[in-house]
Amino acid sequence: MRRRAFLSLPPLGALAACSPRVRDISGGFTGIAVQRGHALRDVLAQGQLRAPSEHRRTRVLIAGGGVAGLAAARALRLAGTEDLALLELEDDAGGNSRGTQVAGIACPRGAHYLPLPGDDASEVQDFLEELGLRRRVAGRWQYDERSLCHSPQERLYWNGAWHEGLLPVEGVGAATLAAYQRFAQRVAQLSGEARFAMPTIKTWQSNHGLAPAHQALDALIFDDWLEREGFRDAHLRWYLDYCCRDDYGAGSGRVSAWAGIHYFASRHGFEAPGERGDEERDAVLTWPEGNGWLTRQLAAPLVAKGQLHTATSVLRIAQGRHGVEVDALEHASGRVVRWQAERCVVALPVFIAARVVQNPPDFLRAAAARLAWAPWLVANIHIDRPLQDRPGAAPAWDNVLYDHEARGGLGYVDAGHQRLDVGAQIAGATVLSYYQALGDWVDGREQLLNQPWTHWRDAIVQTLARPHPDIAERATRMEITRYGHAMAIPRPGDQAFLSQIGLQRLPEKRYQLLNGELVAWLPKPATERLVFAHADWSGYSVFEEAFTRGHAAGLQVAG
C-alpha cells in the first residue's frame, strides 16, 4: 500500500476472554448469497454451461436489479414499454440500496441516505416528485419533512466525548481552523475553474470528455495532491480520508484528487466551521431502512406484474442479428431458462458483465481490466434499550468515531432516529447499522470471505465499546452483510478513461414521458443490441449515478 501497511482489527481472543457477554450475541452472515456469485464464477471459468430447459420471450430484458436496473425498468414503463423482465441474483432487488428487518425493526443493508439532488440530477428529482417527496409550494421546491433527516443529524466521538458535526472543532488550535478555511476556499476555487456535477455524465457530455482542470486532478492520488497543496493538518486529513472511505470504500491514499474534490464540489462544497451554512444544502433524505425505501418503490410495479425474477443468475448474454439470447439459472428450481429479447439492458457490475457477455466489446474488456472494487461490510446490531453514552452531544442519526488508525470503520446510523414517536426513540429498542470499508486492506476481500462472522462481531463490539461501554450487554443480535465488490474505487486515471466511453452524438430534442417528465438523451456505453447501465461506468457508486445511467439506458432500448 502507498500510505499504510495492512491494519487488522483487534485480536479476537482478548475480547472474548474479557467480555463473555459478546458470545451471547446471536447472528450471522445474511443478505448476500456469496455462494451463488462464486458458483457463477466457477461455472464460467470452466465453461460448463448447461443447456436450457425452458425458453421465454420478452421485448426488453434487464440483467441486474440494482438501482440502475430498477431505474431502467421505470424508464421503459414511462416510455410505454410494458413487455419487459428483470433478472436479479439476490432474493430481493436493490443492489447496495436494500433494506431489511432485525427483530422487527427496519434498517438498511447498504446505502442509507440520499442528499437532496441538484438540478444536474433532474431524473432523480422527477422520481422524487413522482413519489410525493418533492413538490413546488409558492414557487419553491419543498421536500417531505417526514423523509428529511431529523435533527440532530450527525456527531463525532473523539477525545472521550461526543461533539456536534463531523469536523473536529472544540479544542483544536488556530492552525487547524485556518486549514479548514483554506481548504473550503480551494474547493470553491476549483469549482469555479470547471463544473463538478452529479451525475458526472452531464459534465462529460458538455466537455466532450473530462475537462482539463479535472484531468489534472484525476492524474494524482488525493493524498499526494493534499501534500503538494500544503494541507498537512492531521484533523483535516483525518476528515478527508473518512469522507473518501464513506463514499468510495477506500481512503485518500488510494482515490484520485478528482474524487476527493468531487465529494464536496458536486454537492454542497466544503463548509468550514463558522461559515453560515445552508440548511437545505446540507439536508438528506433517509428512512429507517435507508435507500431500501426507494428501491422498494422502484421494484413494486415489477413485483405486481410478475416482471421481477429474483434468485436468478445470468450465465450468458449473446447478441445476434435479430435479437439477444440470455441464459439464466433459477436457483429455486435449478433450471436454466433461455430468454429471447429484442434488446437487453446490462445493469451488472462491469467485472460480471465482462464474464457473461459473449464476445464482449473492447470498451467492456478494458473497463473490467482497469477498475478496482472495494469490499464492504454492514453490521445491523439490535439493541434492546438505549445505550450508555459518553458525555457531549446528544444521540444523532449518524454517529462517527474519530480514529487515526483508519481501520475502515465509519461509525453507525440509528434506524430508530427517523421514528415519529419521540417516546419510542427514547425508551425503545433500535438497530444500529455499523459500516466498515475495506478498500484499504491488502487482503480485505479474502478476510471478508474467510473470517467467521464472530470475528467481525467481536471486533465491532470492541470498537463501539469506546463510546458505549454497555454495548455487549445491550446488543442481542448482529446480522452482517458482506459485499465483496461493493463499489468501484475512483483511482487516478479512471475518469479520463471512462469519460471517453459512449460519447456518441445524440439528438438534441427532448422527449416527454407518460408522466409528463421531459427527458434528453444521454451518452452511454452500448452496442447494437446491448446498453450498459451501472454506477461502475461513472467510476464510483452513489444513487444519483446509478439511477441516471439506468434511466438513460431504459429510454434508449425503448426506442
N, C-alpha and C positions, 0 to 999 in steps of 0.2 A: 504494500500500500504506500502511496506517496506521503501521506500525512501522519499515519499512525499504524502501529502493528495491530494484529488481531487482539481484541479485548473481549474476554469471556465474561459471562455472568458469574455471580458469586458461586463458590463451591457448594454442592448440594448437601454433603454430609454435615457440615457445620450447622446449616439451617435446620435440617431435620432433627439433629440432636438437641438443639436448644429450644425448639418450638414444636413439640409433639402435636399441637392442635392443627398445624398445617396439614398433617397426614389425614386429618378428618374431613378435609375439604374435598368433596366428590367432584367428578367431572371427567373431562377427556377432550379429544380432538373431535371437531364437528364442523359442518358447513362446507367443506371441500372434500370431494371424493378423490383423494390423491391417487388411489389405485386405478381409477378409470383413466386418468391422464397418463399414467405410466404404462398402463396396458396398451393404450393407443400408441404411445411412442415405440414400444417394443414391437407391436404388430407392424407398424410402418417400417421400422428398421429392418425387419425380417422379410418384408414383402409378402406376408401371409394373409392377404385379404380374402375373405370368404365370398362366395357367390351370393348374390341377393336372393332372398326367398319371397320377396314381395315387391311390387312396383306401384308407385303412386305418382300422380301428376299435380302440378300446381303452376300457376303462371310465373310467380316470383318466389324463390326460396331464399331465406335468410339463414346463414350459418353463423351462429353465435348469438346468445341472448343477453349480452351485457347492455350498457346504456346505448351504445351505438346501434346494436341490432334492434333494440326496442324502439329507438327513435326512427330507424328506417321503416319499421312496420307502421308507426304512426303516420309518417310522411306518405307512405303508399296509400293508406286509407284516405288521407286528406286529398290525395290526388285522384281518388276514385277507383283505386285498385284494391279489390277485396279478396281476390284469389291469390292467397299467399300462405306460406307456412314458415315457422321459425323453429330451428333445432338448437337445443341448449344441452351442454354436457351435464350440468349440475341438476339437482332436484327442483330448483326454482331459478327463475331468471333474475337478472340484475347485476351479474358480474361482481365487481368490487363495491357495488352500491346496493347491498342486500341487507335486510333486517331479519331479526329472529326474536324469540322469547326465551327467557331463562326464568324458571319458577313463575311463569305467567306474566312477566314484566317485559315489555317490548324494549329492544335495544339494537344497535347497529352491528353488522358483521364487517363493516368496512367504512366507506366514506360516510361522515356523519353531519355534514353541513353543506350549504350552497350559499356563497356570498351573493348579495343582490347583483344580478348580472347587469353589466353595462350595455350600452347601445350596440357595441360590436357583436354581442351575443343576442341579437334580435330574435333568433329562432328559439332560444331558451326563454326570453321574455314572453313571446307569444304562447309558449307552452304553459308558463305560469299563469298567464291571463286566462287561458282555457280552463285551468283548474280553479279559478276564482281566487288565486293568491295575490293577484296584481290587478288593480283597476284604477281608472282615472277618476279623480274626485276634484272638482273645482279647478280643472286644468292641470292637476299634478298627479303623478303616479303614486299610489299608496299600496302598501303590502299588508296582507292579513296579519294583524297583531298577534293572533294565536300561533302563527308559524314563525314569527320573528323570535330570535333567541331572547329569553327572558334575562333580566339583569339580576345579579352580576354575571357578566359573560365569561370572564377569564381571570385567573390569578396564577401567581408564581410562588413556588416554595423554594426559598434559599435563605441561607444563614439562620436556619432553625425556625423560620416563621413564614407565614403566608403574606404575600404582597399583591395589591391590585395590579392588573395588567401583566404583561409578559416581559417587559423590559426591566432589568434591574435598575432601580432608581434610588430608593431610600438607602442612604449610607454610602453611595458611590461618590467618587471625587469629581471635581470640576472638569478634569480631563476627560472622564467618561461621558459626562453630559455634553461636552463640546464635540466629542466624537459622534454622538448621536445626531447632533445638529448638522455636522459636516456631511455625514452620510445621507441625511434627508435632503440636503441641498444638492448632493451629487446625483441622487436618484432623479430629482426634479430636472436637473440639467440634462441628463441622458434622455429623459422622457421628451424633452424639447428638441433633441437632435434627431430622433427617429421615433415614430409612434410604436408603442407597445400595445398589443391588442390580444384579447382572449375572446374567440379562438384565434390562434396565430395565423391561420389560413387567410384571414382578412388582410393582414399586412403583406403576406407573401403575394397575394393576388395583386394588390395595388403597387407593389415594388418590383413585380416580376421576379420574385425570389427574396433573398434576405437583403435588407438594407445595409449599406456599407458600415454604418455605426453598429448595427447588430452583428455583422460579420467580425468586427474587431473584438467584440465581447465574446462571441461564440468560439473564438480561437484560443481562449485562455481558460484555465481552471479558475474557479471563483476565488479560492484562497490566494492563488498567485496574483490575481488582479487586485485583491484587497491589500496584499503586501506592497505591491507596486504603487498603490494609491496612498499608502501610509496609514491604512486603517488597521492598527495593531492592538487597540483596546480589547482586553480579554472579555469584558462583558458584552460588548458589541459583537465580537467574533463568536461568542457562545450563541447569542441570539440568532445570528445569521445562519450558523450551522444548524441550529434547531429548525429554522424555517425551511431550509433545504431538505432536511430529513423528513419534515412533516409533509411537504408537497411532493417530493421526488423520491423518497425512500433511501437517499444517500446524502451525505453531508457536503459541506463547502469544499472539501478536499477532493471530491470526485466530479461534481457537476460543473458546468461551464459558467463563466461570468455572466453570459446572457441569461441563463436560468436564474442565477442569484438576483439579478436586477429585475428580471421579468416578474418574479414573485411579487414584487411591490408595484412596479410601474404599470403592469397590465390591469391592476385592480384599484388600489387606493393609495399608492405612494407609500412612503415611509414617514410615519408621524413621530417626531421626536418629542420627548416629554416637555410640557409647557406650551406646545403648539395647540391652537384652538382646533379641536377635532370636529369632523363632520360626522354626526351620529349616524346618519343614513349611510354614509360611505362605508362605515365600518360594520354595518349590520349584516347578519347572516340569517338565513332560513334554516331551521332544524326541527326535527321531530324526535320523539323517544327512540324510534328505530332508525334514525338518521336518514340518509338518502334512500333507504329502503322504502320509505313512504312514497317517494317519487317514482321509483321503478315499479312499485305495485300498481300505481295508477296507469303507467305505460303498459304493463302486462295484462291488466284486467280485460280489455277488449279482445285480446288474443285468447285468453282463457275462456271467455264467454262463447267464442266462435269455434273453439277446438283447433285453433291455429298454432298453439304453443305446444311443442313436443319436447319435454324435459327428459333428463336421464338418457340422453341420446348423443353418442359420439360421432362426429363427422369423420369418416375414414378416407374419403376420396372425393375430389371435385374435378370434373373433367369437362371442358368446354369443347363443343363441336360446331359444325357449320350451322346447325339448325336449333341448337339449344345447349343446355347444361345437364350433366348427369352428376348426382350426388349420392354416394353410398353412405349409409349411416347405420350404426349399431344401436339398437334399442336394448338398454341394459336389463330392463324388467323381463323381457321375453327371450333375449339372446338372439333375436332375429336381425339380419341385415336387410334393410329396406333401400331400394334404389329409387330416388326421387328424380323426376324429369321436369325441367322447368325451362322457360324461355331465357330468364336472366337469374343471376344469383348475386346477392349482397354478401360478401365475405367479411363478416364482422368479427373475425377471430384475431387473437393476438398475432403479430407478424410472424413469430417463430413457428406457430402452429400452422398458419396459412401456408407458409413455405413448405411444410411437410405434406399437407393434404392436397394442395393444388397440383394437378398433373401438368408437367411441362411449365413450371412457374415462369412468369415473365421476369426479365432481367432485374427490373426495379424491386421485385419482391425478394429475389435471391439476395440482392445487395443489401436491402434493409435488414433482412434476417441475420446476415453475417455481421452487420455493423452494430446494431442496437444491443444494449445490455439491460437486464431487468433486475429490479431489487426484490429480494424476499421480504415478507412482511408477516407480522403476527398480530392478531386481535384477540384479547382475552376478555370475555364477559364474566364479571365476578358478581354473584348475587350476595348482597349484604342484608342481613336480617333486620338491622336497625342502624340509625346514623352512627358514623364513626367518630371516635375521639379525634379532635382536631388540634393541631398546634396553634399557637397564638397568631393573630393577624387578621387578614381579610377573610370575609365570610365565604362559605362554600359557594362555588361557582359552577357553571356548566363545564368549562374547560379548565382543567387543573394540571399545571405543568411543573415538573421538577427540574430545577437547575442542576446540571451535572457536568462537571468538567471532564469526566471520563468518557462521555459521549458513547455509552454502550448501545445507543439506539432507542432507548425508552423515550417516549414522547408524553408520558403522563396519561390522564384518563378524562373521559367525559362522563357525566352523571345522567343516566337515562331518565331519572326522576325529575330533573331540573325543569322540564317542559310541562310538568303536571300543572293543571289549573287549580287543583285543590292544594292550597298552601299548607293546610294542616297535614295532609298526607305526605307532603315533601319533608316536613319537619320530623314526623313521627314514624313514617312507614319504611318498609324495605325498599331497596332500589337495586339497580345494576350499574356497576362501574365498568366502562369499556376502556381497557388499557391497550395502548398501541405501542408496538415495537418495530422500528425499521431496522432491517438487517443488511442494507445495501453496502455498508462499510465493512462488513465482516468478510474476512478472507474465505471462509467456508460456511457462510450463513445458510445457504440453501441445504447443504449436507447436514448441518446441525438441525435445521428445521425439520428435515425429513427423518433423521435417525434418532434424535433425542426423545425419550419418553415424555409424555405430557407433564408428568410430575416435575421434570427438570425445569420447565418453564413456570409451572405453578409456584414452586418453591422460590425461584429467583424473583418472580413478580411480587410475591407476598413480602419478601425481604426488602425489596425496593420501596414498596408502599408503606412498610412499617416505619420508615423515617418520618413521614408527616402524620401517619395514623398508627400509633403503637398497638392498637387493639384490632388491627386488620385480621389477624389469624383467628381471633375469637368471633368476629362478626361475619366473616365470609363463610358461606355454607356450600357454595358450588362455583366452579370455574369451567367455562366452556371455551376452548381455544380453537380459533380458525387460522389455518396456515395457508399463506399464499406464496408458493414457490417463485412465481414470476408476477408479482403484484403490479408492477408498473415499470415502464421504460424510464431509464435514468438519462436525463438530458446532458450528455457529456460534450466536451469540446468537439466541434465539427459536425455534430448531429443536425443542428438546424440548417447549416449550409447544405448538407446532403439532402435532407428531407424536403426543404423548400423548393427543390428543383423537380420534384416528382409530381406529375399530373398537372403542370401549369399550362394546359391546353387553352386555346381561345374558346370562349363560351359566349352564347347570346347575351346581349345586354338587357333584353326585355325582362320585365318582372312578371311572374305568373301568380294568379290568385287561386288559392286552395279552397276546398269546400267550406272551411270555417271562416273564410274571408281573409286569411293570412296572405300577405303579399311576400313572395319569395324571389330571390335571384339565384341563378345557377352559380355554384362554386366549383373550382377545380378540385379534382380528386384522382387518386390512383385508379386506373381502370383499364380493362381490355374490352374487346368487342362484346363479350357476354358477362364478364365479371366486373363488379365495382367493389373496391376495398374500402372498408369503413371501420376504424378503430382509433382510440386515442394514441396508439403507438405511432400512427402516421404523423402526429404532432410532436412526438418525441417525449411526451410526459402525460400523465394520467390525471385529468380533472373532468368533472361532469360536463362543463361547457364545451370542451374539446370533443369528447366522445359524442355528445348529443348532436352538435353541429355537423360532424362528419357523417353520422348515421342519417340525419335528416337530409343532407345533400345527396347521399347515395340512394336513399329511397326515392327521391324525386327523379334522379337520373334513370333508374330502372323502370319507373312508372311511365317514362317516355313523354 
